[in-house]
């Protein structure tokens, strides 16, 4: 089945919960149907998608753009620029569009608030943002189905066993395999170092799912 919109993602997620009666057909969508299941989906979809994008340098989420800087000359930096709209994670900065040698973070540039501070004029940023659904990689989508279903499991089914089984599949095979295959196909961009992110990843993805409630947004400097 081709996945073209949020309703398709919802239908796969609820199928993982074992209840096909919750699926939407015809003209029904997650935006025009008000049920307990669609409300749970709409509550968790965007935060869960943001979490997934931030966890890995997914090829389908990588974007590149030239920044238009302005002179600043404060705190040791010569220029600043706003992050591109929708940026969820800054990966690398170069001073030319033909160079794959990244400038050194905290030496040549930093992310501060919603801006990049740098000593280079009009550099090129590699960053992560949410792709359109049609551009999402099948393995990325598979991980998303499971993550959304896990968030919906307790509110919809009340069955912790279903949630535990989905979590085991996600952590044991779905997410590792998706990252492994994506890593083979990607450019292995180095991400901006983040104390919060390093600590979270060292604890494992299960730190996101210790409860069925929404996970608070992390305090990234560029959030």
C-alpha positions as CSV (number, residue, x, y, z in Angstrom):
1,X,0.0,0.0,0.0
2,X,1.3,3.4,-1.0
3,X,1.5,5.8,2.0
4,X,0.5,9.3,0.9
5,X,-0.9,11.0,4.0
6,X,-1.4,11.0,7.8
7,X,-4.5,8.8,7.5
8,X,-2.5,6.1,5.9
9,X,0.0,6.2,8.7
10,X,-2.9,6.1,11.2
11,X,-4.4,3.0,9.6
12,X,-1.1,1.1,9.8
13,X,-0.5,2.2,13.4
14,X,-3.9,1.0,14.5
15,X,-3.5,-2.2,12.6
16,X,-0.4,-2.9,14.8
17,X,-2.8,-2.6,17.8
18,X,-4.8,-5.5,16.4
19,X,-8.0,-3.7,15.7
20,X,-8.9,-3.2,12.1
21,X,-12.3,-1.8,13.0
22,X,-10.4,1.4,14.0
23,X,-9.2,2.0,10.5
24,X,-10.6,4.8,8.4
25,X,-12.0,4.3,4.9
26,X,-13.5,6.3,2.1
27,X,-13.7,10.0,2.8
28,X,-12.9,9.6,6.5
29,X,-9.5,11.1,7.6
30,X,-7.8,11.7,10.8
31,X,-8.6,15.4,10.4
32,X,-12.4,15.0,9.8
33,X,-13.1,12.1,12.1
34,X,-13.4,12.6,15.9
35,X,-12.9,9.3,17.7
36,X,-10.8,8.3,20.7
37,X,-8.3,6.7,18.4
38,X,-8.0,9.7,16.0
39,X,-7.7,12.0,19.0
40,X,-4.9,9.9,20.4
41,X,-3.2,9.7,17.0
42,X,-3.4,13.5,16.5
43,X,-2.1,14.1,20.0
44,X,1.0,12.0,19.6
45,X,1.8,12.2,15.8
46,X,3.8,15.4,15.6
47,X,5.8,15.0,18.8
48,X,6.6,11.4,17.8
49,X,7.7,12.4,14.3
50,X,10.0,15.1,15.8
51,X,11.5,12.5,18.1
52,X,12.2,10.1,15.3
53,X,13.8,12.7,13.0
54,X,16.1,13.9,15.8
55,X,17.3,10.4,16.7
56,X,19.3,9.7,13.5
57,X,20.7,11.4,10.4
58,X,18.0,10.0,8.2
59,X,18.8,10.5,4.5
60,X,15.2,11.4,3.8
61,X,15.4,14.2,6.4
62,X,18.7,15.8,5.3
63,X,18.5,19.2,3.7
64,X,21.2,21.6,2.5
65,X,20.8,25.4,2.2
66,X,23.0,28.5,1.9
67,X,22.6,30.8,4.8
68,X,22.4,34.5,4.3
69,X,24.4,36.1,7.1
70,X,24.4,39.5,8.6
71,X,27.4,41.2,10.3
72,X,27.3,40.9,14.1
73,X,30.8,41.2,15.7
74,X,29.8,40.3,19.2
75,X,31.1,37.6,21.6
76,X,33.8,36.6,19.2
77,X,31.6,35.9,16.2
78,X,31.5,38.0,13.0
79,X,28.2,36.9,11.4
80,X,24.8,35.4,12.3
81,X,21.9,33.9,10.4
82,X,18.5,32.5,11.3
83,X,18.2,28.7,11.0
84,X,16.2,27.6,8.0
85,X,12.5,27.2,8.7
86,X,11.7,23.7,10.1
87,X,15.2,22.9,11.2
88,X,15.1,20.1,13.9
89,X,18.8,19.4,14.1
90,X,21.9,21.1,12.6
91,X,24.4,18.7,11.3
92,X,27.3,20.5,9.6
93,X,28.4,23.8,8.2
94,X,30.8,24.4,5.3
95,X,32.1,27.6,3.8
96,X,31.6,26.4,0.2
97,X,28.9,24.4,-1.6
98,X,31.6,22.2,-3.2
99,X,33.3,21.2,0.1
100,X,32.4,18.2,2.2
101,X,34.9,19.2,5.0
102,X,32.8,20.5,7.8
103,X,33.8,23.6,9.8
104,X,34.5,22.8,13.4
105,X,31.6,23.2,15.8
106,X,32.2,25.6,18.7
107,X,35.3,26.9,16.9
108,X,34.0,28.1,13.5
109,X,30.3,28.2,14.4
110,X,27.6,27.5,17.0
111,X,23.9,27.2,17.3
112,X,22.4,29.7,19.7
113,X,18.7,30.1,20.1
114,X,17.2,30.0,16.6
115,X,20.4,31.4,15.0
116,X,23.8,30.2,13.8
117,X,26.8,32.3,14.8
118,X,29.9,31.9,12.7
119,X,33.0,33.6,11.4
120,X,32.1,32.8,7.7
121,X,29.9,34.8,5.5
122,X,27.0,33.1,3.8
123,X,28.0,29.5,4.6
124,X,26.2,26.3,3.7
125,X,24.2,24.3,6.3
126,X,23.3,20.7,6.4
127,X,20.4,20.1,8.6
128,X,17.5,17.8,9.5
129,X,13.8,18.6,8.9
130,X,10.6,16.7,8.6
131,X,10.2,15.4,5.0
132,X,6.9,15.2,3.2
133,X,5.2,11.9,3.7
134,X,5.7,10.9,0.1
135,X,9.5,11.5,0.5
136,X,9.7,9.3,3.7
137,X,11.9,6.2,3.4
138,X,10.0,2.9,3.9
139,X,12.2,2.0,6.8
140,X,11.7,5.4,8.4
141,X,8.0,5.0,8.0
142,X,8.1,1.5,9.6
143,X,9.7,3.0,12.7
144,X,7.2,5.8,12.7
145,X,4.3,3.3,12.6
146,X,5.6,1.5,15.7
147,X,6.5,4.6,17.6
148,X,3.0,6.1,17.1
149,X,1.3,2.7,17.9
150,X,3.3,2.4,21.1
151,X,2.1,5.9,22.2
152,X,-1.5,5.0,21.4
153,X,-1.5,1.5,22.9
154,X,-2.5,2.1,26.5
155,X,-5.1,4.9,25.8
156,X,-6.7,2.8,23.0
157,X,-6.4,-0.8,24.1
158,X,-5.6,-0.5,27.8
159,X,-3.3,-3.6,27.2
160,X,0.2,-3.2,28.5
161,X,1.2,-6.5,26.9
162,X,0.5,-5.1,23.4
163,X,2.6,-2.1,24.1
164,X,5.4,-4.2,25.5
165,X,5.4,-6.4,22.4
166,X,5.5,-3.5,20.1
167,X,8.3,-1.8,22.1
168,X,10.3,-5.1,22.0
169,X,9.9,-5.3,18.2
170,X,10.8,-1.6,17.7
171,X,14.0,-1.7,19.9
172,X,15.0,-5.2,18.9
173,X,14.7,-5.1,15.1
174,X,12.7,-2.3,13.5
175,X,14.7,0.8,14.6
176,X,18.2,-0.8,14.6
177,X,17.6,-2.2,11.1
178,X,16.2,1.1,9.8
179,X,19.2,2.9,11.1
180,X,21.7,0.3,9.8
181,X,20.3,0.4,6.2
182,X,20.0,4.1,6.3
183,X,23.6,4.3,7.4
184,X,24.8,2.2,4.5
185,X,23.1,4.5,2.0
186,X,23.9,7.8,3.7
187,X,26.8,10.2,3.8
188,X,27.4,9.7,7.5
189,X,27.1,13.4,8.3
190,X,28.6,14.3,11.7
191,X,25.9,15.8,13.9
192,X,26.3,18.8,16.2
193,X,27.4,17.6,19.6
194,X,24.7,17.8,22.3
195,X,25.2,16.8,25.9
196,X,21.4,16.2,26.2
197,X,21.3,14.0,23.0
198,X,24.4,12.0,23.9
199,X,23.0,11.2,27.4
200,X,19.7,10.3,26.0
201,X,21.1,8.0,23.3
202,X,23.4,6.3,25.8
203,X,20.4,5.3,27.8
204,X,18.7,3.9,24.7
205,X,15.6,4.7,22.8
206,X,13.5,3.1,25.6
207,X,14.0,6.2,27.6
208,X,11.3,7.7,25.4
209,X,8.8,5.1,26.3
210,X,9.0,4.6,30.0
211,X,5.4,5.7,30.1
212,X,2.6,6.0,27.7
213,X,2.2,9.8,28.1
214,X,3.7,12.3,25.7
215,X,7.5,12.7,26.1
216,X,8.5,16.3,26.9
217,X,10.4,18.1,24.2
218,X,14.2,18.1,24.9
219,X,15.9,21.4,25.6
220,X,17.8,21.7,22.3
221,X,19.3,25.2,21.8
222,X,17.7,25.3,18.3
223,X,14.3,24.0,19.4
